[in-house]
C-alpha cells in the first residue's frame, strides 16, 4: 500500500507498507535509491513481518523541495514514517549512506529494538571528510555526471559478478538525477561524525557486508556496544539486488538472531 508521512520540514515522505506481524522491518535505501530496491525482501518477508520501505526526501516518490540537507533531517524522515506506522517493535534496515541515518533515527524512535546495516559503516574510524568527498567524488559529478556514473563509480560499486541487468538498472536510475542534486543529497554523510551517534546506540546492530572491502569489526565495537557482521560473497554494493535469494536467507538469519 502506497502512503505518505510528513517529515519535520514538511516534506512528504513516501513509503510502501505490506505484510503482518508484531515486528516491523523498516527498509531505507542508499544514495539515489528508492523503496523498490527492497521489492524482493518485501515478497520474502511479508508473510511473517510488517514490511515498510521508505523513499527518503529527494528520492523516489517523496518530495524533492528540501532547502537544506542534513543527517538530522534524513533521520526525521525515517522517524516520520515510524511514527505513522505506529509499531511497538521495529528493526531498522539501512543500506549504504542510510546506515548512518538509521543509527541517528534509532535515537529518536523508542520502538526500535535492533538495527541491520547493509554494506555500510565497515570501519567507523575510516571516513571521508566533506573536503575529501568534494575532491574525490563531487568534482567528477559536476564535470561530467554521466561519465562518473558509467566509468568512475562502477569500480567502487560493482563486483565482477554483479549482473549486467543490475548495473544497467542502477545507472539508469542514477542518471535520472542532475549532478547537483546527486551531490546535495549525499553531502550530509560527510558532514557528521557518526561515531558520536554510534556511542549512544543501546540496541544490537548486525551488519550484512559484501566481501568486496574488509570489515573492521573491532573498530566498530569501540563505538557500537553490540555489533556483529555477516558476509555475503560475490557481490558489490547492492547485495539485495545482486543476489536477492542468498541475501534474504542471510537477512532472515540476522533477524532471527536479533529477535
C-alpha positions, 0 to 999 in steps of 0.5 A: 500500500502506497502512503505518505508521512510528513517529515519535520520540514514538511516534506512528504515522505513516501513509503510502501507498507505490506505484510503482518506481524508484531515486528516491523522491518523498516527498509531505507535505501542508499544514495539515489535509491528508492523503496523498490530496491527492497521489492524482493525482501518485501515478497520474502518477508511479508508473510511473517513481518510488517514490511515498510520501505521508505523513499527518503526526501529527494528520492523516489516518490517523496518530495524533492523541495528540501532547502537544506540537507542534513543527517538530522533531517534524513533521520526525521524522515525515517522517524516520520514514517515510524511514527505513522506506522505506529509499531511497538517493535521495529528493526531498522534496515539501512543500506549504504549512506542510510546506515548512518541515518538509521543509527541517528533515527534509532535515537529518536524512535523508542520502538526500535529494538535492533538495527541491520546495516547493509554494506555500510559503516565497515570501519567507523574510524575510516571516513571521508571528510566533506573536503575529501568527498568534494575532491574525490567524488563531487568534482567528477559529478559536476564535470561530467555526471554521466561519465562518473556514473558509467566509468568512475563509480562502477569500480567502487560499486560493482563486483565482477559478478554483479549482473549486467541487468543490475548495473544497467538498472542502477545507472539508469536510475542514477542518471535520472538525477542532475549532478547537483542534486546527486551531490546535495543529497549525499553531502550530509554523510560527510558532514557528521561524525557518526561515531558520536551517534554510534556511542549512544546506540543501546540496541544490537546492530548486525551488519550484512557486508559484501566481501568486496572491502574488509570489515573492521569489526573491532573498530566498530565495537569501540563505538557500537556496544553490540555489533556483529557482521555477516558476509555475503560473497560475490557481490558489490554494493547492492547485495539485495539486488545482486543476489536477492535469494542468498541475501534474504536467507542471510537477512532472515538469519540476522533477524532471527538472531536479533529477535 
